[in-house]
Amino acid sequence: MIDLNYSSLCAFSILVYACYFILLVTYRLYLHPLSSIPGPKLAAATLLYEFYYDVLRSGSYIWRIRDLHAQYGPIIRISPNAIHINDPDFYDIYSGKVGEKRNKYPWAVTHFSCPQSIIATVDHDHHRLRRSAVSRYFSKSNIRAIEPVLKSHVEKFMERIEGFEGKGKGKGEMSFGEPLNIWSAFKALASDVVTGCAFGESHDFLSVSNFNAGFWDVLTDATRMDALTSHWPWFLPLMMSLPEWVREAMGMGYMLVFERKSRNQLKYMIANRELEEKGTKTIFGDILRSNLPEAEKNVERMWHDGQVFNVAGSETTSWTLANCIVYLLSHPAMMKTLREELKGVMKARTIHDVTVAELEALPHLTAVLKESLRLSYGVSGRLYRISPDKAQVFNDGRRDWVLPAGVRPPSHPSFPSSNGHQTPISMTIPLLHHNSTIFPSPESFSPSRWLNNPALDKYLFAFSKGPRGCVGLNLAWAQMYLVIAALVGRYAGEGEGEEGPRMKLWKTGVDDVLLKHDFYVPGQSEETVKKGICVVVSG
């Protein structure tokens, strides 16, 4: 009798689940507010379609989406609740203009290990409140004010690079030193800049012999799990809840050292808030001085922002710099052009006496940086935006598509709540930056496309745009100008009496900086991850 009841219960449960599944798929395919949007039926029916490409095939949904756009047009449905648009001219509407609200898609922020950070804040008004506390620090005027600090970091970076120089025997003769993973050096520099700005004292990765490579290895492994953590939202909280000794045994020791130091710095800043009010200006000092509620000023909340400042500020900037140096060294004529241009503002082969404003006025340098941003993307992942109070209209050249507004996430991931259905609209920067109509020969590194063409700036999306755009773009631009000017000034070669650039690629080529996987940040091949982006330099 017991076996019969148990068997009946199992059979009934299976029947109920089967009915639920049939109803769910029927709703998604035929009754859902997005049911008229073109795209594969399997993607509309289940998230397993996205899971297959992004998790099982290592961040390859970006390429499948590209192919689906070629098949269906500029607007497609990529999952049960989300659409994707591949039209650069729609970006300003999608990202929102001044005064327009844009929420984030809750499902798409679960991959962040810092849910209380600015970047992971779902609600528009809450995000604006948190962002307002740091906006002044990242303003162009303040970045100008801290320029001497930025230069000191770049000069230390150059000292480390010079330590890898080989010494020539005579004029015109060049002897190259040991290979240098300049990508790791860029990461260390960017991290030192950001942690210095955030805490008033950097974590000094530049002083570590290998630029703290172990930290970046752990971070790379973490980014490769990005898609999985979106589909399994319980995974990251579970990992973070493990005792420190367990996480350390799992190879996360470098991250724990960073976390401990950051938390201790925050505790000190909170305990000495009166000193923060009078002392050196810092990002977290600005937060503590702001009108944010006290609940926003505790160690845990600010540590979440600290993680993002470091990861976002180091990964994106360093990858752009790595792209830039690889393409420049692959095109010696561009290096020479830059060197000739820099001679007009750099009295010596250093950045000591030059200002960022002077560098910004150099057309070729600016064009090189813009083209490097175009091909490094900022982030490679799909960026979701929800207009909470206003429907969006997209015209694909044949008809208008009305995309419903959404107030909050549905109470169930498949059925609309009583407050209305949300419509997460996503766009992907790499696909936009490779639009052949906007950028002819999009795979080519061609800085000249930006010269005397200010209208093209509208289509550079590496920092995103609108109320959710990158808050740190002025800091990133300043670093890139200073670093490339310093490297070109020292290693481009003067021409007369020299055989060529005094920096060369080592077992590295353009293929190493091409996008291979989408892990939210651009993913490289296993070989590139292992060896890095390597150069050799001569004194």
LINCORFEN-V704691 format. One record per residue. N is the residue number from 1. RES is the residue in one letter. SS is DSSP state (2 for helix, 1 for strand, 0 for the rest). PSI is psi in whole degrees, -180 to 180 (* if undefined). OMEGA is omega in degrees with one decimal (NA if undefined). Layout:
N & RES & SS & PSI & OMEGA
N & RES & SS & PSI & OMEGA
//
This chain:
1 & M & 0 & -41 & 179.6
2 & I & 2 & -44 & 179.1
3 & D & 2 & -39 & -179.4
4 & L & 2 & -45 & 179.6
5 & N & 2 & -41 & -179.5
6 & Y & 2 & -43 & 179.2
7 & S & 2 & -41 & 179.5
8 & S & 2 & -41 & 179.7
9 & L & 2 & -43 & 179.0
10 & C & 2 & -45 & -179.6
11 & A & 2 & -42 & 179.5
12 & F & 2 & -41 & 179.8
13 & S & 2 & -43 & 178.7
14 & I & 2 & -41 & 179.5
15 & L & 2 & -45 & 179.3
16 & V & 2 & -45 & -179.1
17 & Y & 2 & -40 & 179.3
18 & A & 2 & -42 & 178.1
19 & C & 2 & -44 & 178.5
20 & Y & 2 & -45 & -177.9
21 & F & 2 & -42 & 179.5
22 & I & 2 & -44 & 178.8
23 & L & 2 & -41 & -179.6
24 & L & 2 & -49 & -179.5
25 & V & 2 & -40 & 178.1
26 & T & 2 & -45 & 178.5
27 & Y & 2 & -49 & -176.6
28 & R & 2 & -37 & -175.5
29 & L & 2 & -31 & -170.3
30 & Y & 2 & -23 & -174.5
31 & L & 2 & -14 & -178.2
32 & H & 0 & 145 & 177.9
33 & P & 0 & -21 & -179.6
34 & L & 0 & 12 & -173.0
35 & S & 0 & -22 & -179.2
36 & S & 0 & -10 & -179.4
37 & I & 0 & 131 & -178.6
38 & P & 0 & 157 & 179.2
39 & G & 0 & 172 & -179.6
40 & P & 0 & 137 & -178.9
41 & K & 2 & -34 & -178.7
42 & L & 2 & -38 & 177.6
43 & A & 2 & -36 & 178.5
44 & A & 2 & -27 & -174.5
45 & A & 2 & -34 & -171.9
46 & T & 0 & 149 & 174.8
47 & L & 0 & -10 & 179.8
48 & L & 2 & -26 & 177.3
49 & Y & 2 & -49 & 177.4
50 & E & 2 & -40 & 179.3
51 & F & 2 & -42 & -178.4
52 & Y & 2 & -49 & -175.7
53 & Y & 2 & -39 & -174.6
54 & D & 2 & -31 & -178.1
55 & V & 2 & -57 & -175.8
56 & L & 2 & -27 & 179.3
57 & R & 0 & 29 & 167.3
58 & S & 0 & 66 & 172.7
59 & G & 0 & 41 & -177.9
60 & S & 0 & 7 & -179.8
61 & Y & 2 & -28 & 178.9
62 & I & 2 & -39 & -179.0
63 & W & 2 & -34 & 176.1
64 & R & 2 & -40 & 177.5
65 & I & 2 & -42 & 176.5
66 & R & 2 & -45 & -179.3
67 & D & 2 & -36 & 178.8
68 & L & 2 & -37 & 176.2
69 & H & 2 & -39 & 177.7
70 & A & 2 & -31 & -178.2
71 & Q & 2 & -44 & -171.0
72 & Y & 2 & -20 & -177.1
73 & G & 0 & -173 & -171.6
74 & P & 0 & -11 & 177.5
75 & I & 1 & 127 & -179.6
76 & I & 1 & 158 & 173.8
77 & R & 1 & 120 & -173.6
78 & I & 1 & -8 & 177.5
79 & S & 1 & 172 & -176.6
80 & P & 0 & -36 & -173.8
81 & N & 0 & 0 & -171.9
82 & A & 1 & 152 & 176.0
83 & I & 1 & 164 & 178.0
84 & H & 1 & 135 & 179.4
85 & I & 1 & 133 & -179.8
86 & N & 0 & 72 & -179.9
87 & D & 0 & 107 & -176.7
88 & P & 2 & -30 & -178.0
89 & D & 2 & -12 & 177.8
90 & F & 2 & -8 & -170.5
91 & Y & 2 & -41 & -178.2
92 & D & 2 & -35 & 177.5
93 & I & 2 & -46 & -179.8
94 & Y & 2 & -44 & -175.6
95 & S & 2 & -21 & 176.8
96 & G & 0 & 139 & 177.4
97 & K & 0 & 179 & -179.6
98 & V & 0 & 129 & 179.0
99 & G & 0 & -8 & 179.1
100 & E & 0 & 142 & -178.1
101 & K & 0 & 143 & 173.9
102 & R & 0 & 115 & 173.4
103 & N & 1 & 162 & 171.3
104 & K & 0 & 162 & -179.6
105 & Y & 0 & 114 & -175.5
106 & P & 2 & -39 & -179.9
107 & W & 2 & -32 & -173.1
108 & A & 2 & -2 & 178.1
109 & V & 2 & 1 & -179.4
110 & T & 0 & -15 & -179.9
111 & H & 0 & -12 & 175.3
112 & F & 0 & 135 & 178.5
113 & S & 0 & 11 & -174.6
114 & C & 0 & 73 & -173.1
115 & P & 0 & -18 & 179.8
116 & Q & 0 & 6 & -178.5
117 & S & 0 & 165 & 178.6
118 & I & 0 & -45 & -174.1
119 & I & 0 & -27 & -177.6
120 & A & 0 & 4 & -179.3
121 & T & 0 & 121 & -173.7
122 & V & 0 & -49 & -173.4
123 & D & 0 & 135 & -177.1
124 & H & 2 & -49 & -175.7
125 & D & 2 & -39 & 177.8
126 & H & 2 & -41 & 177.5
127 & H & 2 & -44 & -179.5
128 & R & 2 & -39 & 178.4
129 & L & 2 & -49 & -179.0
130 & R & 2 & -41 & -178.5
131 & R & 2 & -35 & -177.9
132 & S & 2 & -28 & -178.0
133 & A & 2 & -21 & -177.7
134 & V & 2 & -8 & -175.3
135 & S & 2 & -39 & -178.2
136 & R & 0 & -40 & 180.0
137 & Y & 0 & -40 & -176.3
138 & F & 0 & 5 & 178.9
139 & S & 0 & 157 & -178.0
140 & K & 2 & -37 & -179.5
141 & S & 2 & -39 & 179.4
142 & N & 2 & -36 & 176.5
143 & I & 2 & -36 & 173.6
144 & R & 2 & -40 & -176.9
145 & A & 2 & -33 & -178.5
146 & I & 0 & 13 & -179.1
147 & E & 2 & -40 & 177.2
148 & P & 2 & -35 & 178.0
149 & V & 2 & -43 & 178.4
150 & L & 2 & -42 & 179.7
151 & K & 2 & -37 & 179.9
152 & S & 2 & -38 & 176.5
153 & H & 2 & -44 & -179.0
154 & V & 2 & -38 & 178.2
155 & E & 2 & -37 & 176.1
156 & K & 2 & -40 & 175.5
157 & F & 2 & -45 & -179.2
158 & M & 2 & -36 & 176.7
159 & E & 2 & -41 & 178.0
160 & R & 2 & -41 & 179.3
161 & I & 2 & -42 & -179.7
162 & E & 2 & -26 & 178.0
163 & G & 0 & -15 & 178.3
164 & F & 0 & 3 & -177.0
165 & E & 1 & 140 & 166.8
166 & G & 1 & 161 & -176.3
167 & K & 0 & 125 & 178.1
168 & G & 0 & 157 & -177.9
169 & K & 0 & -19 & -177.9
170 & G & 0 & 177 & -178.4
171 & K & 0 & 130 & 178.9
172 & G & 0 & -11 & 179.2
173 & E & 0 & 135 & -178.2
174 & M & 0 & 134 & 175.5
175 & S & 0 & 121 & -175.3
176 & F & 1 & 144 & -177.3
177 & G & 0 & -160 & -179.1
178 & E & 0 & 150 & 178.4
179 & P & 0 & 144 & -178.7
180 & L & 1 & 128 & 173.2
181 & N & 1 & 91 & -173.9
182 & I & 2 & -21 & 175.5
183 & W & 2 & -46 & 177.1
184 & S & 2 & -37 & 178.3
185 & A & 2 & -41 & 176.7
186 & F & 2 & -42 & 179.1
187 & K & 2 & -45 & -179.6
188 & A & 2 & -43 & 178.3
189 & L & 2 & -51 & -177.6
190 & A & 2 & -38 & 178.4
191 & S & 2 & -43 & 178.9
192 & D & 2 & -39 & 177.7
193 & V & 2 & -49 & -175.8
194 & V & 2 & -46 & -179.3
195 & T & 2 & -34 & 175.1
196 & G & 2 & -43 & 177.7
197 & C & 2 & -37 & -175.6
198 & A & 2 & -47 & -171.1
199 & F & 2 & -12 & -175.1
200 & G & 0 & -9 & 177.3
201 & E & 0 & 122 & -177.0
202 & S & 0 & 164 & 175.6
203 & H & 0 & -1 & 169.2
204 & D & 0 & 49 & 175.8
205 & F & 2 & -26 & -179.1
206 & L & 2 & -23 & -179.0
207 & S & 2 & -12 & 179.2
208 & V & 0 & 138 & -171.4
209 & S & 0 & -42 & -178.6
210 & N & 0 & 24 & 179.4
211 & F & 0 & 30 & 179.9
212 & N & 0 & 47 & -175.1
213 & A & 2 & -33 & -179.6
214 & G & 2 & -37 & 178.1
215 & F & 2 & -45 & -177.6
216 & W & 2 & -30 & 176.5
217 & D & 2 & -44 & 178.8
218 & V & 2 & -41 & -179.7
219 & L & 2 & -40 & 177.4
220 & T & 2 & -43 & 177.7
221 & D & 2 & -38 & -179.0
222 & A & 2 & -41 & -178.9
223 & T & 2 & -27 & -180.0
224 & R & 0 & -10 & 177.1
225 & M & 0 & 9 & -173.2
226 & D & 2 & -53 & -176.3
227 & A & 2 & -39 & -179.6
228 & L & 2 & -40 & -177.0
229 & T & 2 & -20 & 172.9
230 & S & 2 & -40 & -179.2
231 & H & 2 & -27 & 177.1
232 & W & 0 & 78 & -173.9
233 & P & 0 & -15 & 179.5
234 & W & 2 & -13 & -170.2
235 & F & 2 & -51 & -177.9
236 & L & 2 & -46 & 176.1
237 & P & 2 & -37 & 177.4
238 & L & 2 & -46 & 179.9
239 & M & 2 & -43 & -177.3
240 & M & 2 & -21 & -179.1
241 & S & 2 & -10 & -179.7
242 & L & 0 & 147 & 175.8
243 & P & 0 & 152 & -176.9
244 & E & 2 & -37 & -177.5
245 & W & 2 & -31 & 177.6
246 & V & 2 & -46 & 179.4
247 & R & 2 & -36 & 178.2
248 & E & 2 & -39 & 178.4
249 & A & 2 & -23 & 179.0
250 & M & 2 & 5 & 177.0
251 & G & 2 & 16 & -177.5
252 & M & 2 & 19 & -175.8
253 & G & 2 & -42 & -179.1
254 & Y & 2 & -40 & 179.1
255 & M & 2 & -37 & 180.0
256 & L & 2 & -38 & 176.7
257 & V & 2 & -44 & 178.5
258 & F & 2 & -43 & -179.1
259 & E & 2 & -45 & -178.9
260 & R & 2 & -46 & -178.7
261 & K & 2 & -42 & -179.8
262 & S & 2 & -45 & 179.5
263 & R & 2 & -41 & 178.7
264 & N & 2 & -39 & 177.0
265 & Q & 2 & -42 & 179.3
266 & L & 2 & -42 & 178.0
267 & K & 2 & -42 & 179.1
268 & Y & 2 & -43 & -178.5
269 & M & 2 & -38 & 178.7
270 & I & 2 & -43 & -179.3
271 & A & 2 & -26 & -178.5
272 & N & 0 & 45 & -175.2
273 & R & 2 & -35 & -179.5
274 & E & 2 & -31 & 176.3
275 & L & 2 & -36 & 178.6
276 & E & 2 & -33 & -177.9
277 & E & 2 & -22 & -177.3
278 & K & 2 & -16 & -170.6
279 & G & 0 & -157 & -178.4
280 & T & 0 & 137 & -178.3
281 & K & 0 & 131 & 178.0
282 & T & 0 & 166 & 179.0
283 & I & 2 & -49 & -178.2
284 & F & 2 & -26 & 172.1
285 & G & 2 & -41 & 176.9
286 & D & 2 & -39 & 177.7
287 & I & 2 & -45 & -179.9
288 & L & 2 & -30 & 179.2
289 & R & 2 & -10 & -172.9
290 & S & 0 & 176 & 177.6
291 & N & 0 & 13 & 176.6
292 & L & 0 & 148 & 174.0
293 & P & 0 & 152 & -178.2
294 & E & 2 & -29 & 178.8
295 & A & 2 & -20 & 179.1
296 & E & 2 & -2 & -171.6
297 & K & 0 & 19 & 178.4
298 & N & 0 & 168 & -175.1
299 & V & 2 & -45 & -175.6
300 & E & 2 & -47 & -178.0
301 & R & 2 & -45 & -177.5
302 & M & 2 & -31 & 176.4
303 & W & 2 & -36 & 177.1
304 & H & 2 & -42 & 175.9
305 & D & 2 & -37 & 180.0
306 & G & 2 & -40 & 177.0
307 & Q & 2 & -46 & -176.6
308 & V & 2 & -44 & 179.2
309 & F & 2 & -44 & -177.0
310 & N & 2 & -49 & -176.2
311 & V & 2 & -51 & -178.5
312 & A & 2 & -40 & -177.8
313 & G & 2 & -27 & -178.4
314 & S & 2 & -45 & -176.3
315 & E & 2 & -48 & -174.9
316 & T & 2 & -47 & -178.7
317 & T & 2 & -43 & -178.4
318 & S & 2 & -36 & -179.7
319 & W & 2 & -37 & 175.6
320 & T & 2 & -44 & 178.3
321 & L & 2 & -39 & 177.9
322 & A & 2 & -44 & 176.1
323 & N & 2 & -47 & -176.6
324 & C & 2 & -48 & -175.4
325 & I & 2 & -35 & 177.8
326 & V & 2 & -46 & -179.5
327 & Y & 2 & -38 & 178.9
328 & L & 2 & -44 & -179.8
329 & L & 2 & -20 & 175.4
330 & S & 2 & -10 & 179.5
331 & H & 0 & 78 & -175.4
332 & P & 2 & -32 & -179.8
333 & A & 2 & -35 & 177.6
334 & M & 2 & -39 & 176.6
335 & M & 2 & -44 & -178.8
336 & K & 2 & -41 & 178.3
337 & T & 2 & -44 & 178.7
338 & L & 2 & -43 & -179.4
339 & R & 2 & -43 & 178.7
340 & E & 2 & -40 & 179.4
341 & E & 2 & -41 & -178.1
342 & L & 2 & -25 & 179.7
343 & K & 0 & -28 & -178.0
344 & G & 0 & -20 & -177.5
345 & V & 0 & -18 & -179.3
346 & M & 0 & 109 & -177.5
347 & K & 0 & -33 & 176.3
348 & A & 0 & -176 & -179.3
349 & R & 0 & 36 & 178.2
350 & T & 0 & 170 & -179.9
351 & I & 0 & 9 & -171.7
352 & H & 0 & -44 & -173.2
353 & D & 0 & 3 & -178.4
354 & V & 0 & 147 & 178.9
355 & T & 0 & 159 & 177.0
356 & V & 2 & -38 & 179.2
357 & A & 2 & -40 & 177.7
358 & E & 2 & -39 & 179.4
359 & L & 2 & -37 & 179.0
360 & E & 2 & -25 & -178.2
361 & A & 0 & -4 & -179.0
362 & L & 0 & 113 & -173.4
363 & P & 2 & -40 & -177.2
364 & H & 2 & -42 & 177.8
365 & L & 2 & -45 & 179.0
366 & T & 2 & -41 & 179.4
367 & A & 2 & -40 & 178.1
368 & V & 2 & -43 & -179.9
369 & L & 2 & -40 & 178.0
370 & K & 2 & -42 & 179.6
371 & E & 2 & -34 & 176.1
372 & S & 2 & -40 & 176.0
373 & L & 2 & -39 & 179.8
374 & R & 2 & -38 & -175.8
375 & L & 2 & -2 & 175.3
376 & S & 2 & -18 & 164.6
377 & Y & 0 & -23 & -168.4
378 & G & 0 & -86 & 171.2
379 & V & 0 & 154 & -178.3
380 & S & 0 & -13 & -174.3
381 & G & 0 & 163 & 176.2
382 & R & 1 & 129 & 178.8
383 & L & 1 & 119 & -175.8
384 & Y & 1 & 139 & 174.9
385 & R & 1 & 142 & 176.9
386 & I & 1 & 125 & 172.7
387 & S & 0 & 107 & -170.2
388 & P & 0 & -20 & -172.3
389 & D & 0 & 9 & -176.7
390 & K & 0 & 126 & 177.2
391 & A & 0 & 147 & 177.1
392 & Q & 1 & 146 & 179.0
393 & V & 1 & 124 & 178.2
394 & F & 1 & 129 & 176.8
395 & N & 1 & 122 & -177.3
396 & D & 0 & 12 & -178.5
397 & G & 0 & -13 & 179.7
398 & R & 0 & -34 & -177.8
399 & R & 0 & 165 & 174.1
400 & D & 1 & 134 & 173.2
401 & W & 1 & 120 & 178.2
402 & V & 1 & 118 & -176.1
403 & L & 1 & 113 & -172.1
404 & P & 0 & 146 & 172.5
405 & A & 0 & 165 & 178.4
406 & G & 0 & 137 & -176.8
407 & V & 0 & -46 & 179.8
408 & R & 0 & 168 & 179.2
409 & P & 0 & 146 & 175.5
410 & P & 0 & 150 & 178.7
411 & S & 0 & -24 & 173.9
412 & H & 0 & 143 & -175.5
413 & P & 0 & -8 & -176.8
414 & S & 0 & -28 & -174.9
415 & F & 0 & 137 & -177.6
416 & P & 0 & 146 & 178.2
417 & S & 1 & 177 & -179.8
418 & S & 0 & -18 & 179.6
419 & N & 0 & 8 & 177.5
420 & G & 1 & 162 & -177.4
421 & H & 0 & 140 & 174.2
422 & Q & 0 & 153 & 175.7
423 & T & 0 & 93 & 175.5
424 & P & 1 & 119 & 176.2
425 & I & 1 & 129 & -179.6
426 & S & 1 & 150 & 172.4
427 & M & 1 & 156 & -173.9
428 & T & 1 & 119 & -173.0
429 & I & 2 & -46 & 179.4
430 & P & 2 & -39 & 179.4
431 & L & 2 & -38 & 178.7
432 & L & 2 & -40 & -178.0
433 & H & 2 & -10 & 177.1
434 & H & 0 & 22 & 176.2
435 & N & 0 & 116 & -172.4
436 & S & 0 & -18 & 176.2
437 & T & 0 & -42 & 179.4
438 & I & 0 & -42 & -176.8
439 & F & 0 & 88 & 177.1
440 & P & 0 & 144 & -174.7
441 & S & 0 & 60 & -171.5
442 & P & 0 & -22 & -180.0
443 & E & 0 & -15 & -175.8
444 & S & 0 & 142 & 173.5
445 & F & 0 & 105 & -172.9
446 & S & 0 & 81 & 180.0
447 & P & 2 & -27 & -177.0
448 & S & 2 & -21 & -179.9
449 & R & 2 & -23 & -177.8
450 & W & 2 & -13 & -176.5
451 & L & 0 & 131 & 178.7
452 & N & 0 & 36 & -178.6
453 & N & 0 & 63 & -176.3
454 & P & 2 & -23 & 179.8
455 & A & 2 & -22 & -178.1
456 & L & 2 & -22 & -178.8
457 & D & 2 & -28 & -180.0
458 & K & 2 & -26 & -173.8
459 & Y & 2 & 15 & 173.7
460 & L & 0 & 110 & -171.2
461 & F & 0 & 13 & -173.1
462 & A & 0 & -28 & 178.3
463 & F & 0 & 11 & -173.6
464 & S & 0 & -171 & -178.5
465 & K & 0 & 175 & 176.5
466 & G & 2 & -168 & -176.6
467 & P & 2 & -16 & 178.8
468 & R & 2 & 9 & 179.4
469 & G & 0 & 163 & -176.8
470 & C & 0 & 123 & -179.3
471 & V & 0 & -22 & -174.4
472 & G & 0 & 19 & -173.8
473 & L & 2 & -35 & 180.0
474 & N & 2 & -38 & 176.9
475 & L & 2 & -43 & -180.0
476 & A & 2 & -46 & 179.1
477 & W & 2 & -46 & -178.5
478 & A & 2 & -45 & 178.3
479 & Q & 2 & -45 & -176.0
480 & M & 2 & -42 & 177.4
481 & Y & 2 & -48 & -176.0
482 & L & 2 & -43 & -176.1
483 & V & 2 & -49 & -178.2
484 & I & 2 & -37 & 176.3
485 & A & 2 & -42 & -179.5
486 & A & 2 & -45 & -178.4
487 & L & 2 & -45 & 179.8
488 & V & 2 & -41 & -179.8
489 & G & 2 & -35 & -177.7
490 & R & 2 & -35 & -168.4
491 & Y & 2 & -1 & -179.1
492 & A & 0 & -22 & -176.9
493 & G & 0 & 142 & -178.4
494 & E & 0 & -9 & -179.3
495 & G & 0 & -74 & -175.7
496 & E & 0 & 124 & 177.2
497 & G & 0 & 2 & 178.9
498 & E & 0 & 150 & -176.4
499 & E & 0 & -13 & -178.1
500 & G & 0 & -164 & -179.0
501 & P & 0 & 144 & 179.3
502 & R & 0 & 18 & 170.4
503 & M & 1 & 134 & 179.7
504 & K & 1 & 152 & 173.9
505 & L & 1 & 145 & 178.8
506 & W & 0 & 113 & -178.1
507 & K & 0 & 37 & -178.2
508 & T & 0 & 142 & 177.3
509 & G & 0 & -177 & -178.7
510 & V & 2 & -34 & -179.6
511 & D & 2 & -28 & -178.6
512 & D & 2 & -20 & -179.3
513 & V & 2 & 9 & 175.5
514 & L & 0 & 146 & -180.0
515 & L & 0 & 121 & 179.4
516 & K & 0 & -35 & -178.5
517 & H & 1 & 152 & 173.3
518 & D & 1 & 104 & 174.9
519 & F & 0 & 38 & -169.7
520 & Y & 0 & -48 & 165.2
521 & V & 0 & 155 & -177.9
522 & P & 1 & 132 & 179.7
523 & G & 1 & 142 & -177.4
524 & Q & 0 & 175 & 176.8
525 & S & 0 & 160 & 178.6
526 & E & 2 & -39 & -179.0
527 & E & 2 & -44 & -179.8
528 & T & 2 & -41 & 179.5
529 & V & 2 & -40 & -177.7
530 & K & 2 & -44 & -174.0
531 & K & 2 & -23 & -178.6
532 & G & 0 & -170 & 174.4
533 & I & 0 & 106 & -166.4
534 & C & 1 & 144 & 176.3
535 & V & 1 & 166 & 168.3
536 & V & 1 & 148 & -176.3
537 & V & 1 & 154 & 179.2
538 & S & 1 & 145 & -179.9
539 & G & 0 & * & NA
//
